[in-house]
Structures are given as structure tokens and as C-alpha cells.
Amino acid sequence: MAREYELTPRRVPRIETALRRIVTELPAPASVPVLEKLHRYEPVAMRGQPPIVWDRAEGFQVFDAYGNCWIDWSSGVLITNAGHGRREIIEAVSGQAASKLLTNYCFPSEIRARLVEKIASLLPEPLKKVFLLTTGSEAVECAIKLCRTNGIKVGGRSKNVIVSYDKAFHGRTLGSQQAGGIPALKDWIVNLDPGFVQIPFPDGFRTGNTSFEFFEECLSKTGIKPVDVAGVVLETYQGGSASFAPPEYMKRLRKWCDVNGALLVCDEVQAGFGRTGTMWGFEHYGIVPDLATFGKGISSSLPISAVAGRPDIMDLHPPGSMTSTHTGNPVCCAAALASIEIVEKENLAENARKQGALLLSLLNDLKAKHPEIGCVDGKGLVAGLSCVKPGTKEPDGDLAWDIVERSITKGVLMFSPVGFGGGTVKICPPLVITEEAIRESAEAFSEAFSEALAARKQEAAV
């Protein structure tokens, strides 16, 4: 849903607790010149997020420069797994910058060696080679390239098809959007590559049939033969809904890929580094993919991503043919190493599991009271609350938008609704969040939900 927020400040109730503080109109009047400058000089596509001008962020809180403070339910956009503004990460970044090595392209560096070794040491066999990049989209593009390269090698040029899933989001570049499952995001491409096909994702809500036989049936209907599939690419959980596939389905898919010489790729850009209550999201399935892509939470701060995979796949391209200008940037590597150390040392995957169980319980309690909630999904500290028109599965993007906007006035910050029809409220706080903060922010969110419904009823009565 292409929408944006008003820039005219309006009065909102004052909020002042130990963890939240709203003391100005919103947007804060003094921030309007900044917002207007962004509107003047940035493309329209950059609009659409709440008009809160961030000044600093610490732990699980975001502050503006005008006295307001929010409990953060966004983690930026699932970035700050180790928490915002961690002293350890700041010191690592500062120390690396002070060393005067700010960039070195693909020339070797000691800090890049340490990071790839660290990531490989945490991953299960056979994911033992790691290629560092800058964004999740770039990592997905690389995985597609490796799938097709391997497919051609083992099955000839006809073995080039990439199977992915409907409603999936893999990035905004040409290949990643073709692998994605959101048709509106592909309109600009015009000449779609016939080597990309999408299958319904077995979420159990919008796709009721979660059997693996349904996968085979749907693939057959596309006219694609299994022998021509180079790779199957899926988000470990779908970013637009926080939905996971059934473990048995994934085990069958793993075997199917082995039998048909296709690579299985788990897009862990949102799921990795403790987010789902385990270090890697694919652990919930009891399988290991051939390739995995990472990003966002890898550094809790600076732009860095990675592809990890089987050595025989990662080594398909000769020297100098699979490089990236900012691969393994030393400052970003320093941030990533510090962030990973925090995730391990503080056992943040376990905290995500524990606090996530509480969060999902509170959201399901809310669902039990409101038919406007069609589904609550997620694991660990990622959840998706799907707003629907009661008695249907039709997404209610207007309701989701209103809830997000009202939550922000109550000191709970999240990004705008996502997913099918813009009807999903995505909840993904930093993994350092406490039980106290979960309970307080969930209560504020529940108030926002009730107020949004009451306002709708009042409008209908007029």
C-alpha cells in the first residue's frame, strides 16, 4: 500500500513511564524542517515510514532530539539484534577507523579473515565457505548466480530454473525481485525471466494445503520439470507475515532437492543471528541448506551481508570473477565481529526465545478478543499480526496502518505495515528487550488496537 504520513503536528496524549516518553506533538514541531528537507531532496519512494526523526538509539529504545522516547519494535528493520548503540560495537568501529584501514576492496585483510572464520565456525556442515557482501539483495543475487552456475554444470543450460514462493520478499534488485513473490514489485521489469517460478508458501493461513505433494502439484502446473530446477530459494520465514513452513515439509523439500540435483537456499537475511530463538532460523526445520544468505542482524549496525555454502558450490567461479567493491569492508567487519560476540556472550538467541514466547502469548490473547486479527505468526522475537476483515482472510491495510500510527503516539515504534495487502503489523524488537518492556509495549499496542476499532465504529455510526 503506497501511503505516507501527514507532516502537520497534532496533539497526542502525554506518555511518561520508565521506558516510554511522549511530550510533544507528533511529528515533533521542531522536526518538521528536517522532514520537509527530506521530502524536497529525496525521491517519493523514501517516504512511507513514521515521521519520527531519530536522534539516537540505545538498547531497545529510540530517542528523538525533542524529549520523546519509544520502545522499539522495529530493530531498524530487523538490524539491531544485539541492541541499538552498543558500546562494544561503537568501540570496535572506532578502533578500526582509527587504524586508518577504512577499505581494501578484495585485497586481503586480517579482520576479514577473522569474520569469515567466525561465521563458518558457527554454521553447521557443510556451510563452511563464506563470501562477504554489502546488502541482503546482493547476497540473494549471488545465491541465484551460484544455483544457475551449478545447474548448468550438472544438468546443462536447461537446468536454470529458480523455484521460489508467492508473497516472498528477497530484495529490490532485478534478480532478487524476480525471485520474490510480490507481482506489483515486478511491474517495472516487463520482460520477466521465464526461469523464475513461484509456488504457494505453506503458511497454513493463506495457503491451507501445507503438504509437500501440493508443492509437486503446483510445480507441475507451471510446466517446469524437476530435472530443470537449479535451485529452490525461500525465506526461512516469510518476511511479510513471519510465517514458517511445517518442518516435515522442509525435510521433504531437502530430500527433493537432493534427488533432483537442485540447491536448497535459505534466505536468512531476517532470520539469522538469534532472531528466531535459535542462532539460525533453519534450525527449526531440522535441515541444513546448501546455501544461506545473511544480512541485517549480522552487525547490528553497518551494511554487511554474506553468502555461506558448501565449498564445492562456493568455489564454482574462478579467481576475480565473483567480487564486490565493498566486500568485507574492514569497519563493517569490526562491527559484525563485535555484534556476533555479544549475541553469543549474552545468549541473545535464548532471550529471543524466552521473550518471544511471552510476546506471542500476549498477541494471541489479543487475537482471541478480536476477529479483526486473522493470524498471529512468528518465532522468537519476530511476529506478524495479520489484520483482516472479520469473517474473511481479506487483508485490512487501513486498520493495520491506523494501529501502527496510534502505537507510535503511545511510545511504541514500528515500521509501516507489510505483507499481503499491507495488512500485517510486523513486530521485531532488539534481542536485548526485557520482559518488562515486552509487557509494557504489548499493553500499549493493545490500547492502540482497541482505539483504532472504536474510531472505526464511531465513523461508521456517523
N, C-alpha and C positions, 0 to 999 in steps of 0.2 A: 504494500500500500504506500503510494508516494504521498506523504503528508509531511508537514512541518509545523513547528510550534510558533505561537504568537510571541513577538518580542516586546509587546506592551506590558509593563509590570502590572501586577494585580495583587491586591491584599490577600494574604493567606493567614490562617491561624498561627500564632506563635507556638513554637515547639521548643522545649528546653528540657532535656534529660541528660543523663551522664554520657550518652552515646550519640544523641542527635540534637541539632540546634538549627532552627529556622527563625531568623529575627528580622528579615527584610521582606519586602515584596518580592515576588518571583515573576520573571527573572529579576535579579537584584538591579535596581535602577542604575547603579554605578557601572554595571557590566554591559549595559546596552550599547555604548560606543564600541566596545570590543566586538560584540555580536554583529553590529552593523558593518564594521570594517571587514569581518569575515564574509558577510553576505556580499559586500562590494567587490572583494578581490578573489574569492574562491568560487568554483562552479556550484551551481544549484545542487548538484549531486552530493555535496558535502553537508547539506542541511538534513534535517530529519531526526537529529538526536536532541534530547532535552537541552534547553538553553541555559546550562549551568557552566559558568566559566571556571574551570578547575584552577586552583592556585597551588595546592599541594595535596598529597595523599599519604596516609600513614596506616600501616596495618590493614584494617578493613574499613577505614573511614576516608572520606573525600571532603576537602575543605575548599571553599571559595575565599576570596580576599575580603569578604564583606561581613564575616561573622557567622556564616552558615556552615553546618556540618551534616553530612549524610552517612548512614551505614551503607556501604557499597554492595549492591547485588549484581554488579557487572564485571568486576575484576578488570576494568578497562573494556576488554571484550575477551574474557577468559584468559587474560595475560598474567595477572599478578598472583600466581599460585602461592608463592612464598610471602605474599603480602606486599602492600604498597610501600615504597620508600625505605626498604630495609637497609639498615646501616651497613651490614656486611656487603650488600651489593653495591652501595654507593662507594664504599671504601675500595672494593675490587675494581670498579670502573675508574675511580680517581687514580688509583695506583698504576693501572695500566696506561692511562692517559699521561701520567707523569713520566712514564718510562720513555716517552716520545715515539713509541711504536703505535700509530693510530690505524695504519692499514698496510697490507702487504700482498694484496691480490692472492695468487695461488703459490707465491713463494713460501717456503716452509717457515713455520714459527713454532716455538716451544709451547705456547699456550694453546694453539690449535691442536697440537698433538695430545696435550693433556685432556682437552674436551672430548675429542673423538674416542680416546681410550676410555674416559669415564662413562660416556653414553653406552659404548659397546659392552663395558663391564656390567652394566645394569640390565642389559637386554638378554633374553634367553637365546640359546642356539636356535636357528643358525644366523640370527641377525647380528653379525659381527663385523660388518664394514659400514662406515658412516660417512656421508657426504654432507657437508655443511653449506647452507644457502641462506637466503635472507627472509623470505616470506613463505607462508603456507602454500600459496598458489604456485610459487616457483618449485616447491618440493613436490607438489602433485604433478606438475608438468614433467618433472624429472622421472617420477614413477611411471607415468604414461609412456615416456620415451623408452624406459627400460623394459616395460611389458612388451611393447611392439618390437623392440630390438631382439628380445629373446624369442618372441613368437615367430618372427621371420627366420631366426636361426634354426629353430627346432621344427618348424612346420611350413616354411616357405612364405611368400608375400601375402598369401590369402589369410594367414593366421595373424590378423592385425586388429581384431575386434576387441574393444574395451566395453565390458558389461558393467554398468553401474545402476543406481537406483533412483526412482522418482522421489521428488521433494528433497533430494540431496543438494548440499552446497559444498563445493570443493575449491572455490576461489573465483576471481574475476578476470582471469586471463583467458585467451582463446581456448586452449585445450582444457583447462580446469572447468570452464563454463559448459563445454560440450559434455564433459563427464558429469556435470551437475544435472539435477533433475527438476529444474525450475524453468519451464518453457519461456516465460516472459523475459528471463535474463539472456535468452539466446536469440531474440528477435533481430538484434543488430548483426548477427553473424551471417544471416541469409543462406549462405551455402554450407549447410551443416554436413559434417563428415559422416558418411554412412557407416563408418567403423565405430561409431558410438551408439549404444542402445541402452535404454533404461528398463528396469524391471520393478514392479511394485515392492516397496520395502515392507518387510513383515513386522509391522509395529503392533499389530493386534487391535488397533483402533480404526485407522482409516483403511488399512488393509487387514481384513478379518482373517483371511486364509494365510496362516503362517507356516504352512507345510513346505518342505523343500520340493515336493512334487509340483507345487504351484510355481516355483522358480523355473523348473524344467519346462512346464507347460507354457509359461509366459515367454521364455526364451524361444521356444519352438514357434510360437506365433509371430515372432519378429522375422522369421525366416533365416535366422542365424544358426549355423551348425556348431555344435560344441567343439569340433575339431578346429574351427576358425577363431576361437576365442583366445586372445593373447593374455588377457588379464581380467579379473573381477575386482573392481575398486568400490569400497564402501567406507563411509564414515563409521568409526567404531560405534558411535551413537549418532543419530541424525541431529545435526545442529539446530534445525528449525523446530524440533519437538522434544529433544532429549530422549528419544526412543531407542531402545536396544532391540536387536533381533533375538529370537529364542536361542539359547546355547546349542540345542540339538540341531537347529537349522544351520548354525555356523559350523558345527562339526561335519555335517553332511556337505556343506559348501567346500570345506577344506579338502575332503576326500574327492569331491567332484573336480576340483582344480587339479589335484594330483593325477587323477585318471586321464584328464583331457589336456594335460601339458600346459595349463594356464597358471599364471601367477596370481596369488591372492594378496591384495593390497589393503591394509587397514589404514585409513586416514585418521591419525591420532592427533591432528593439529589442535583440536579442542580437548581431546581425552587424555593426553599423556601427562606424565609428571605429577601423579597423585590426584588428579581432578575427580575421578570416579570412585575413589576409595581404595584403589589399587594403584601401584606405580604406573601400569599400562592398562588402558581400557580393555584391550583384547584379552586380558587375563580372565575377565568374567565369562568368556566363552570356552575356556579350556583348550584354545588353539593358539598356534603361532603363525602369523602371516609370512609370506616370502619377502614382502617389502612393507615398511611402515613409514609414514610421513609424520613429522613433528613440527611444532611452531608454537606461537602464543606463549604458553606457560613454561617454555624451555628456559627463559632467562628472567621471567617476572618483570621485564623492563624493556630492553633494547631489541631491535629487529634481528632475529636469527631463527633459522629453521634447519631441518635436517631430513635426510632420507637414510634409513638404515635397512640393510638387507643381507641376503645370502651373498657370500663373497663371489660366487660364480656369476651371479646376476650383476652385482655392483661393478665387476671388472669387465663387463662386456665391451665398453668403449675404450679405445686406446688413449695413451697419454695426450693431454692437451685438448681432448675433444668433448669433455663434459665439465666445463669450468664455469665459474661465476665471478663477476668483478669483485663482489664483497664477500666471497665465501670465507667463512671462518674469520671475520673481522676480529682483530685481537681485543678490542674493547668489548665487543659483544660476547666474545668467548669468556672474558673475565666475568661478565655479568652472569652468564649461563652457569659457569662453574660454581660461583657463589650461591646462586639460586638453588641448584641441584643439591649442594651441600646442606642448605637449610631444610629443603624438603626431606632429605634423609635424616639429618640430625634431630629435627623436631618431629619426625614421624608424621608428616602432614597428610600422607595418604590415609593413615588411621584416623586422624582428626576429621578428614573429609568424610570418611565412612560413618563415624560416630555422629557428627553434627548433621550430616546429610540425612541420616535415618530420622533424626528429630525433625528436620525441615520437611521431609516428605510426609511424615506423620501429620504435621500441622497443616500442610497443604491438602492432604486427603480428608482431614477433618472439615476443612473449608468446602471441599468438593461435596461432601455428604450433605451440606446445607444448601447448596446452590446448583440447580440443574443447568445453570449457565456455564458450568465447568464440565466439559466433556471428558477430559482426561488429564491426569497428573502422571508424569513420567519422569524418569531420571534415575541416577545412582550417584552416591557420594554428593559432592557439592555442585551438581548441575541438575536443574529441574526445569521442566516445561509444563506450564499450566495452560491448557487449550480452552479458550473461550468459544462457546458455541451458542447458537440459538436453541433455546430449550426444546428438547424432544427430537433434535436433529444432530447431525455431525457438521452442519454448515458453520464455518468459522465466523466469529463475530469480531471483526477487526476494530470496529468502533468502540466496543466495550473494552477490549484489551488496551487500546490507546488511552481511554479515559482512566483506566485503573493505573496505568504507568504514570500518567500525568498527576493524578491525585496522590499516588505514593510519594512522588518527589516532593510535593508540598508538605508531606509528613516526615521528611527526612530519611527516606529510603530511596536510593538512587539505582536506577537500572537503565539499560538501553531500550530503545523503542521496540514494540512487538515485532516478532519474527514469524517464520514458518508459513504454512499454508493459509492463504488469505489474510496474512498479518494478524492471525488470531491467537498467537502463542506468547505468553509472558514468560520470558526466559530469566531464570534465577541462578546466578553463579557467583557467589561471594568468594573472596580470597580464602584460601585453605586455612588461614590462621584465625578465622572467625570463631568466636566463643559461643557457648550455649546461651549466655545472657543476651548477646547480640542477635542470635537466631530468634529467640523468643520475642524480643522487643520488636525487631523488624517484621516478623511474621504477624504480630498483633497489629502493627501499623498498616501492613498490607491488607489484612482482613478488614480493617476500618475503611480503607480506600475502596475495597471491593464493594462493601455494603453501601457506601455513599454513592458510588457510581450507579448501582442498581436503583437506589432510591431516587436519584436525579432523573434516571430514565423513566421511572414510573410517574414522577411528577410531570415530566414533559409530555408523556402520553395522556395524562389526565387533563391537560390544558386544552 
